[in-house]
Amino acid sequence: MKIVVLGGCGDMGSHAVRDLIAHTDHHVIIADYRVDRAKALADELGPRANGVFVNAEDPASLASVLGVADVAMGCVGPFYHFAPKMAQAAIAARVNYVDICDDWGPIEEVFGLDEAARSAGVTLICGLGWTPGITNVMARAGANALDQVDTIGVYWGGGAADSEGLAVVAHVLFAINGRVPTYRDGQWVDVPAGADKEVVDFPDPLGPVHVSHCGHPEPMTIPRTIPANTVFLKGGLTPNWNNWLGETLVRLGLGRTHKRIMTTARIVHSLEGIIGAGGVPCSGARVDVIGVKDGQPHTVTYACADTMGRLTGIPAAVGADLLARAARGVPGLINAPGVYAPEAIIEPGPFFAALAARDIVIHQYPSFSERKLS
């Protein structure tokens, strides 16, 4: 089977590519605008990989690359700009597809492609990375463990030193700008980005992180599948001065448009390359699912910590492998045309086991106190 990874030599996509080569027998096509880097990575990985050029801004270029694919993966960010373009191209090419979209902005547009995906016989999984992705499946697992769900709290903590990608900086600027969606008391509402600050604990070596409301897909997708009164997401960077810097740039109006975001992101990215972003090169995810079990209040907490690239790229690779094996006719795997968030189509047990086989451990805690893991 041929799996095309759009943005396959990038900060996140390269981890997906390496995982597919290491853990599957598929042929991997590394499609990237930086074709020299794509070919160099393919040469490093051996005969089951090759590098090709793609311009994700050009539908004809996407169509040409996807035309040879059995399964495709979208790793070109920022996703508020590229997610719909890649999803539409996959549906037009009738290729099953998974991406790592972590922006809330394009969610309605991508999920609006559901009828087109069903008509084309395409299974499209949107946001199977770190957050969203692992977090969504954690929410599904927690809901499965309870009789009734009231609140799902999703948290991410990012080590500022844990990524070299320009798209990551752009994503953060988009996520902390203006008002962002959350799900509160049974309805979607907008809240100011940066509101309701608190300190949340993550597994070592990440530890406590200052977090607040920011724009992410989870509050927009999880309530579609899991009955809950409230679903919120908070995230933040460590060291905390990175959060202050982001908020300052947004207050200066440098996150209002794609052009401004990319200009600002390039400046921040270049400065980080010179002075460093600080902190530990580690990121984490945490989900608290609060509800009722056996008639009593009960909380289940899931959490993990690893590098951002592994947390993001490996889940997408696992999803792409599931789609590829389903296309081979392997029973019990994903074969359901339409557009899905991870919590709607990924079974937690096998997914967590696949991550564990790659040394990404999902910790489960029976309760929490003052946001401290126990």
C-alpha positions in Angstrom: 0.0 0.0 0.0 1.2 3.5 -0.8 0.7 6.2 1.9 1.3 9.8 0.8 2.3 12.1 3.7 1.7 15.7 2.8 4.3 17.8 4.6 6.2 14.6 5.3 9.6 16.1 6.1 8.2 18.7 8.5 8.5 18.9 12.2 5.5 16.7 12.8 5.2 14.9 9.5 8.7 13.4 9.7 7.8 11.6 12.9 4.8 10.0 11.1 6.9 9.0 8.1 9.6 7.4 10.4 6.9 5.5 12.3 5.3 4.2 9.1 8.7 2.9 7.9 9.5 1.4 11.3 6.2 -0.2 12.2 4.5 -1.1 8.9 5.2 -2.6 5.5 3.7 0.3 3.5 5.5 2.4 0.9 5.7 6.0 2.1 5.7 8.9 -0.3 7.1 12.0 1.4 5.4 14.9 -0.4 6.7 18.4 0.5 7.3 21.8 -0.9 10.9 21.4 0.2 11.6 18.6 -2.2 15.3 18.4 -1.6 14.6 17.7 2.1 11.9 15.2 1.2 14.3 13.3 -1.0 17.1 13.4 1.6 14.8 11.9 4.2 13.6 9.2 1.7 17.3 8.3 1.0 17.9 8.0 4.7 14.9 5.7 5.2 15.5 3.3 2.4 13.7 1.7 -0.6 10.2 1.9 0.9 10.3 5.7 0.9 10.6 8.3 -1.8 10.4 12.1 -1.9 8.3 14.2 -4.3 7.3 17.8 -4.7 3.8 19.1 -3.7 2.4 22.6 -3.3 -0.5 22.5 -0.9 -1.8 25.8 -2.2 -2.3 24.3 -5.7 -5.2 21.8 -6.2 -3.6 20.5 -9.3 -0.4 19.7 -7.5 -2.3 18.0 -4.6 -4.3 16.0 -7.2 -1.2 14.8 -8.9 0.4 13.5 -5.7 -2.7 12.0 -4.3 -3.5 10.2 -7.5 -1.0 7.5 -6.7 -2.1 7.1 -3.0 -4.0 4.3 -1.3 -4.1 6.5 1.9 -3.1 10.1 2.5 -2.0 12.0 5.6 -2.1 15.8 6.0 0.7 17.3 8.0 0.9 20.8 6.3 0.3 23.6 8.7 -1.0 26.0 9.8 -4.2 24.1 9.5 -6.5 27.1 9.8 -5.2 27.7 6.2 -4.4 24.3 4.8 -6.8 21.8 6.4 -9.8 22.4 4.0 -7.5 22.4 0.9 -6.0 19.0 1.8 -9.3 17.4 2.8 -11.1 18.5 -0.4 -8.2 17.2 -2.5 -8.3 13.8 -0.7 -12.1 13.5 -1.3 -11.7 14.5 -5.0 -9.0 11.9 -5.4 -11.2 9.3 -3.6 -8.4 8.6 -1.1 -8.9 7.7 2.6 -7.3 10.4 4.6 -6.2 11.4 8.1 -4.7 14.7 9.3 -3.3 16.3 12.4 -5.5 19.5 12.2 -5.2 21.3 15.5 -7.0 24.6 14.7 -10.6 25.3 15.5 -11.1 27.7 12.6 -11.6 25.1 9.7 -13.6 22.5 11.7 -17.0 23.5 10.4 -15.7 23.6 6.8 -14.0 20.2 7.1 -17.0 18.5 8.7 -19.2 20.1 6.2 -17.5 17.8 3.7 -19.1 14.7 5.3 -21.7 14.2 2.5 -19.1 14.6 -0.2 -16.8 12.1 1.6 -19.7 9.6 1.9 -20.6 10.0 -1.7 -16.9 9.4 -2.7 -16.6 6.4 -0.4 -13.8 8.2 1.5 -13.1 7.9 5.3 -11.6 11.1 6.6 -10.3 11.4 10.1 -9.7 15.0 11.2 -7.3 15.8 14.0 -5.6 12.5 14.9 -2.5 13.9 16.5 -1.6 15.0 20.0 -4.3 17.5 20.8 -6.7 16.9 19.2 -6.1 13.2 18.7 -4.8 11.5 21.8 -7.0 13.8 23.9 -10.1 12.9 22.0 -9.5 9.2 22.5 -8.8 9.8 26.2 -12.2 11.5 26.4 -13.8 8.5 24.7 -12.1 6.1 27.1 -13.2 8.1 30.1 -16.8 8.3 28.9 -16.8 4.5 28.4 -15.7 4.1 32.0 -18.6 6.1 33.4 -22.3 5.6 33.5 -22.9 9.3 32.9 -20.6 12.2 31.8 -21.0 15.7 33.1 -17.8 17.6 32.3 -14.8 16.8 30.1 -11.7 19.0 30.8 -9.0 18.8 28.1 -5.6 20.2 28.8 -2.3 20.5 26.9 1.0 21.7 28.0 3.7 22.5 25.4 7.4 22.8 26.1 8.4 25.8 24.1 11.8 24.1 23.4 10.0 21.0 22.1 9.4 22.1 18.5 11.4 23.7 15.7 8.4 24.1 13.3 7.2 27.5 12.0 3.6 26.1 11.7 3.6 25.5 15.5 4.3 29.2 16.2 1.6 30.2 13.8 -0.9 27.7 15.4 -0.3 29.2 18.9 -0.8 32.8 17.6 -4.1 31.7 16.0 -5.2 29.7 19.0 -4.8 32.6 21.5 -6.4 35.3 19.4 -9.8 36.8 20.0 -12.7 34.7 21.2 -12.6 30.9 20.9 -15.3 28.2 21.1 -16.1 26.1 24.1 -19.1 23.9 25.1 -20.8 25.0 28.3 -24.1 23.9 29.9 -25.2 22.0 26.7 -24.4 24.7 24.1 -21.5 26.1 22.2 -20.4 29.6 23.3 -17.3 31.8 22.7 -15.0 32.8 25.5 -12.0 35.2 25.5 -8.7 33.4 24.6 -6.5 33.5 27.7 -9.4 33.4 30.2 -9.7 31.3 33.3 -6.0 30.8 34.0 -4.9 28.0 36.3 -2.0 25.7 36.9 -2.4 22.1 35.8 -0.1 19.1 36.5 1.2 16.8 33.8 3.4 13.7 34.1 7.2 14.1 34.5 9.3 15.6 33.1 6.8 18.3 32.1 5.2 18.9 35.5 3.0 22.0 36.3 2.0 24.3 33.4 0.1 27.6 33.4 -3.0 27.1 31.1 -6.0 29.0 29.9 -8.7 28.8 27.3 -7.5 28.7 23.8 -8.9 27.7 20.4 -8.8 24.0 19.6 -11.1 21.5 17.9 -12.0 19.3 20.9 -14.8 21.4 22.4 -16.3 21.6 18.9 -16.2 17.8 18.1 -16.4 15.9 21.4 -20.0 16.9 22.2 -21.2 15.6 18.8 -20.3 12.1 20.0 -20.2 12.1 23.8 -23.2 13.4 25.7 -21.7 15.9 28.2 -22.9 19.2 29.7 -19.5 20.9 29.4 -16.4 20.3 27.3 -13.6 22.8 27.6 -10.0 23.0 26.5 -7.1 24.9 28.1 -3.5 25.0 27.1 -0.3 26.8 27.7 3.5 26.8 27.1 6.3 26.4 29.5 8.3 28.4 30.6 5.4 30.7 31.3 7.1 33.8 29.8 6.2 32.3 26.4 2.5 32.7 27.3 3.1 36.3 28.2 4.9 36.9 24.9 2.1 35.4 22.9 -0.6 37.4 24.7 1.5 40.6 24.1 1.8 39.9 20.4 -1.9 39.3 20.1 -2.7 42.6 22.0 -0.5 44.4 19.4 -2.8 43.0 16.7 -0.2 40.7 15.2 -2.5 37.7 15.1 -5.6 39.1 13.2 -4.9 37.8 9.7 -3.0 34.9 8.1 -0.5 37.3 6.7 0.2 39.0 10.0 0.3 35.6 11.8 2.9 34.2 9.4 5.0 37.4 9.5 5.1 37.4 13.3 5.6 33.7 13.4 8.7 34.0 11.2 10.2 36.6 13.4 9.5 34.6 16.6 10.8 31.4 15.0 14.0 33.1 13.9 14.6 34.6 17.4 13.9 31.2 19.1 16.6 29.7 16.8 19.1 32.3 18.2 18.2 32.7 21.9 16.2 29.5 22.5 12.7 29.1 23.9 13.7 27.6 27.2 12.2 24.8 29.2 12.2 21.1 28.8 11.8 19.5 25.4 8.6 17.7 26.4 4.9 18.2 25.9 1.9 16.7 27.5 -1.9 16.0 27.3 -4.4 15.5 30.1 -8.1 14.8 30.1 -10.4 14.8 33.2 -13.7 13.1 32.6 -16.1 13.9 35.4 -19.5 12.2 36.0 -21.3 9.3 37.7 -20.5 5.6 38.1 -22.6 3.2 40.1 -24.7 6.1 41.4 -21.7 8.0 42.8 -19.7 11.0 41.6 -16.6 9.7 39.8 -13.6 11.2 37.9 -11.3 9.4 35.5 -8.1 11.2 34.5 -5.8 10.2 31.6 -2.4 11.9 30.9 0.8 11.4 29.0 4.0 13.2 28.2 6.6 12.8 25.4 8.0 15.0 22.7 5.6 17.0 20.6 6.7 15.4 17.4 6.1 11.9 18.6 2.8 12.7 20.3 1.6 14.3 17.1 3.1 12.2 14.3 2.7 8.7 15.7 -1.1 8.7 16.3 -1.6 9.9 12.7 0.7 7.1 11.5 -1.3 4.6 13.5 -4.5 6.0 12.0 -3.1 5.8 8.4 -2.1 2.2 9.0 -5.6 1.3 10.2 -7.1 2.9 7.0 -4.6 1.1 4.8 -5.2 -2.3 6.4 -9.0 -1.7 6.2 -8.5 -1.1 2.5 -6.9 -4.5 2.3 -10.0 -6.0 3.8 -8.8 -6.7 7.3 -12.0 -7.2 9.3 -12.8 -5.0 12.3 -10.8 -2.0 11.1 -11.9 1.5 10.0 -14.1 1.3 6.9 -16.8 3.9 7.3 -17.1 6.6 4.7 -17.6 10.1 6.0 -15.8 12.8 8.1 -15.0 11.8 11.7 -13.2 13.2 14.7 -11.0 10.6 16.5 -13.5 10.0 19.4 -16.2 9.0 16.9 -14.2 6.2 15.1 -11.1 5.2 17.1 -11.4 2.4 19.7 -9.3 3.5 22.8 -8.0 0.0 23.8 -6.2 -0.9 20.6 -5.1 2.7 20.0 -3.5 3.0 23.4 -1.9 -0.4 22.9 -0.4 0.8 19.6 1.0 3.9 21.3 2.4 1.8 24.1 4.2 -0.4 21.6 6.0 2.8 20.5 6.8 3.8 24.2 4.0 6.5 24.5 2.3 5.5 27.7 -1.2 6.7 28.5 -1.4 6.9 32.3 -4.8 6.5 34.0 -5.6 8.0 37.4 -8.8 7.2 39.3 -9.1 10.8 40.7 -7.5 14.2 40.9 -7.2 16.9 43.6 -6.6 20.5 42.8 -5.4 19.5 39.3 -2.6 17.4 40.8 -2.1 13.9 39.4 -2.6 11.3 42.1 
